[in-house]
Amino acid sequence: MAPKDSFNIQAEALQKGKVGSAEKIFDHFSGPIYAFFMARIRHKETAQDLTQEVFLKVIRSIGQFDRKSGDFTPWIWQIARNSAIDYFRQKKPLYLENLPDEGTNISEERVQSDESAKVREIMTIVESFPPEEQELFQLHFVADISYTELARVTGRTESALRVAIHRLRKKLIPYLND
Amino acid sequence: MISLIKEQLAIRRLKKNLHVHVRPDRAFLKSARTRFITLAQQQAGVRVGAIGYFRSFKYATVAIAVVFALTSGMAVFADANNVPANHPLYGFKRLSEQVRLDLSSPVQQVELHKTFAQRRLKEISELKTEQQIEQQTSPSPEISSRTNKENDQKTNRVIVPTINPTISPNTDAESNRRTNEGDNSGTSKLQDRIDGLNKDFQDETDHVLDQDKNPQIKTEARVQFCQDILNTIKDKSESDRLPTQMVDHIKSRCGENRNSQED
């Protein structure tokens, strides 16, 4: 059984208007959520807009949050995932091969480096994986979400996730050793 | 084993590179954080205010519903049972009558005014009966003054040698006098009530008979109302008779209506 989500208390405090809890929630989730959008959309400004939108939605609907219906962590991540889905519904995805380098919004300096090239290559490869694996890659490898949190977000058990991520690693390794 | 370590290192390097490329700008984080916190503060203020408003609105609605249910329940009960004028729910009965009048058509209003005028007459006769009983049970002024005098003498004789000088020898006599005064005030209160009901009866009849007050009522209906009311007054016993002045007033109104019908 997954341990209790410590952010439930913060969310309830946010419902009561406590600024401290708003700071804690933002500090914990802003980085991973931005990374998740960057991994999916690969456009800096769009990722920033979507990240802001997620936190705006959090504020708007925090009154509806009820820990009896579910924990806060999957709740906020569901908002992020829905925002990404909505974005792709409204706009065609930005495929790397169809865009110039600037389109990815990764700085010139970074683009020119080998690491950046490798990252871009890996991201492109991951796009050919099944959607579940793509999401695992975005959440675990890019957004750096722990297994416990990932279990809450995806609704799968930790052991199932470990197996799935191990398989994903095995798929990625051939491309990393070049 | 070495290949496993190599894989681990490759994955670690990939993660590190990914994090470098997906790390948000400090300036963006700072502005987004400030915006989020400001919104949280604003939203909390609105929510607290809204919750407070909603709660107070909820309680007020419940309170109004309860008061309305109780009032209407008591009014309906008092009206249906035609409670007497000295009943605690009499006020609710009058309220219910007023509501019924407000909700009815001019034709129905004539019938209602007739019913209510007859009710007033019944209430007046009930109060008069009560007044008579009180007058019979309470001693007459001569008897009561005589009794007081006797009491005074008796108490003077008996209580004068009392040990406690603070107690007045006239205490019993005074209390008797006070009781009699109370009785008289009770009778005068009843008389005030009867006078009030007489006036209410006149108002009920005036509402129908006065053309200026209720021009929508037809003259035929007024004449019919007059006949019914005058018959009711005529049937009253000597003791229940209305003040002559009032009867004359109704008769003159009826005459006016009859004349206008003939015209």
Interface residues (C-beta under 8 A of the other chain):
Chain A: L14 Q15 K16 G17 K18 V19 A22 E23 F26 D27 S30 G31 Y34 A35 M38 A39 A47 Q48 T51 Q52 F55 L56 V58 I59 R60 I62 G63 I106 R110 E115 S116 K118 V119 I122 F141 V142 A143 D144 R169 L172 I173 L176 N177
Chain B: K6 E7 A10 I11 R13 L14 K15 N17 L18 H19 V20 H21 V22 R23 P24 D25 F28 L29 A32 R33 R35 F36 I37 L39 A40 Q41 Q43 A44 G45 R47 V48
